[in-house]
């Protein structure tokens, strides 16, 4: 059995070919998809700025075999993003991902300050 790693994946893209209905829905829901909505979840969280309505990002937590690595985590997250955006009726293009392996991430702790 292979070791599992947990990855945080940010999928970024550009809105493209949005219908007027989709654009209106995105603008109406923009306050629910701003800076405070940026969370890493297995189902993904969508965030974007309403003005201009151009770029978006989706944040995912992906667990997969460590031997498959970051490339597989990115592919899984991008597939989930495509599926979710299509289901919502949102046009998009130029998906790209940034992946962080939480199991190999080095954390630099700051020493406690002296008083």
Secondary structure by P-SEA (a helix, b strand, c coil): cbbbbbbbbbbbbbbccccaaaaaaaaaaccccccccccccccbbbbbbccccccbbbbbbbbccccccaaaaaaaaaaaaaaaaaaaccccccccccccccccbbbbbcccccc
